[in-house]
Amino acid sequence: MKKVTSFLGTASKKHTLGAVRQFVEYLEASGDVECEIVALSDYRLGTCRGCKSCFENGEASCPLKDDRGALIEKMQASDGVVFATPNYSFHVSGLMKVFLDRLGFVFHRPCFFGRTFTSIVTQGVYGGGQIVRYLDFVGSGLGFNTVKGSCFTAFEPMTEKEKQSRDRRLAEQSRQFYERLAKPEFPVPTLFKFMGFRMGRTSMRLELDDKSYDWRYYRDKGWFESDYFYPVRLSVFKKAAGRLFDWIAVRTARSRG
Ligand SMILES: Cc1cc2nc3c(=O)[nH]c(=O)nc-3n(C[C@H](O)[C@H](O)[C@H](O)COP(=O)(O)O)c2cc1C
């Protein structure tokens, strides 16, 4: 049995919830999948104060005492995750952005490897395509295997034609999501992701020290020496590229003094 949790970034519970419900229906029909829809508006989430204590001292040191831990537990208990949001002023909703900011430390210490992610965006007119790209990038930054998200454009009430077109796309998205979910993978990273890991970990190794929680986390995971976040078979080209990225990060750190 696979568990999938959808995080809903709207209090209105109309278009976005409608799309998520349809996605869930298709997914549950695909196989042994149990789905939960979590409305962020039902949880207390404070706005990040920017103290960076989660980076330096660990997430448990966050001064905000709210429901973030419960939401992260739900993500950790899931094999797959969906982030769903309406387009508000050409970006994710405030609710969703507050949630993402509170996950900021996970971008430093990604942990959702081998799990599946996708995004669902709804909108009235324009701008949602870049929000899908943003959310898919976010999912990847958190460590997930990302299945390309979708954006749905419609005014209320949706016409039958709009609904049919939405459902066709959701059927395809849920099929791709189910395939990834059924076969957990630890893929060889793209060159861009690989560069991010090698340059990030090398500059962290040189520029921080054991007073930093991030630094201790990387040391304890063996990430200062490993090829990537998890074991992968690298081509000769990627091995050489990895050494080059490490070298560039060393040079950059030295030039900063
Ligand atoms: C504050 C606000 C800002 C919005 N900004 C945009 C926008 O920039 N572009 C757009 O196409 N739709 C915009 N919309 C329309 C919503 O994205 C659209 O109605 C969406 O389907 C609402 O989803 P919901 O019913 O799940 O809340 C906005 C709606 C609100 C309330």
PDBQT file of the ligand as one rigid body, heavy atoms in Angstrom, charges set to zero:
ROOT
HETATM    1  C1  LIG A 301      -6.040  37.190  -4.597  1.00  0.00    +0.000 C 
HETATM    2  C2  LIG A 301      -6.199  36.479  -5.904  1.00  0.00    +0.000 A 
HETATM    3  C3  LIG A 301      -5.237  36.637  -6.872  1.00  0.00    +0.000 A 
HETATM    4  C4  LIG A 301      -5.358  35.986  -8.096  1.00  0.00    +0.000 A 
HETATM    5  N1  LIG A 301      -4.390  36.170  -9.033  1.00  0.00    +0.000 NA
HETATM    6  C5  LIG A 301      -4.492  35.522 -10.219  1.00  0.00    +0.000 A 
HETATM    7  C6  LIG A 301      -3.475  35.675 -11.222  1.00  0.00    +0.000 A 
HETATM    8  O1  LIG A 301      -2.479  36.364 -11.040  1.00  0.00    +0.000 OA
HETATM    9  N2  LIG A 301      -3.623  35.023 -12.388  1.00  0.00    +0.000 N 
HETATM   10  C7  LIG A 301      -4.717  34.234 -12.661  1.00  0.00    +0.000 A 
HETATM   11  O2  LIG A 301      -4.797  33.667 -13.737  1.00  0.00    +0.000 OA
HETATM   12  N3  LIG A 301      -5.671  34.044 -11.721  1.00  0.00    +0.000 NA
HETATM   13  C8  LIG A 301      -5.610  34.673 -10.523  1.00  0.00    +0.000 A 
HETATM   14  N4  LIG A 301      -6.582  34.496  -9.563  1.00  0.00    +0.000 N 
HETATM   15  C9  LIG A 301      -7.680  33.547  -9.835  1.00  0.00    +0.000 C 
HETATM   16  C10 LIG A 301      -7.445  32.201  -9.161  1.00  0.00    +0.000 C 
HETATM   17  O3  LIG A 301      -6.165  31.692  -9.460  1.00  0.00    +0.000 OA
HETATM   18  C11 LIG A 301      -8.481  31.154  -9.599  1.00  0.00    +0.000 C 
HETATM   19  O4  LIG A 301      -9.763  31.631  -9.372  1.00  0.00    +0.000 OA
HETATM   20  C12 LIG A 301      -8.260  29.817  -8.915  1.00  0.00    +0.000 C 
HETATM   21  O5  LIG A 301      -8.869  28.813  -9.703  1.00  0.00    +0.000 OA
HETATM   22  C13 LIG A 301      -8.857  29.790  -7.515  1.00  0.00    +0.000 C 
HETATM   23  O6  LIG A 301      -8.697  28.499  -6.977  1.00  0.00    +0.000 OA
HETATM   24  P1  LIG A 301      -9.537  28.022  -5.688  1.00  0.00    +0.000 P 
HETATM   25  O7  LIG A 301     -10.993  28.065  -6.069  1.00  0.00    +0.000 OA
HETATM   26  O8  LIG A 301      -9.065  26.647  -5.425  1.00  0.00    +0.000 OA
HETATM   27  O9  LIG A 301      -9.184  28.969  -4.575  1.00  0.00    +0.000 OA
HETATM   28  C14 LIG A 301      -6.484  35.147  -8.338  1.00  0.00    +0.000 A 
HETATM   29  C15 LIG A 301      -7.454  34.973  -7.339  1.00  0.00    +0.000 A 
HETATM   30  C16 LIG A 301      -7.327  35.631  -6.141  1.00  0.00    +0.000 A 
HETATM   31  C17 LIG A 301      -8.353  35.422  -5.059  1.00  0.00    +0.000 C 
ENDROOT
TORSDOF 0
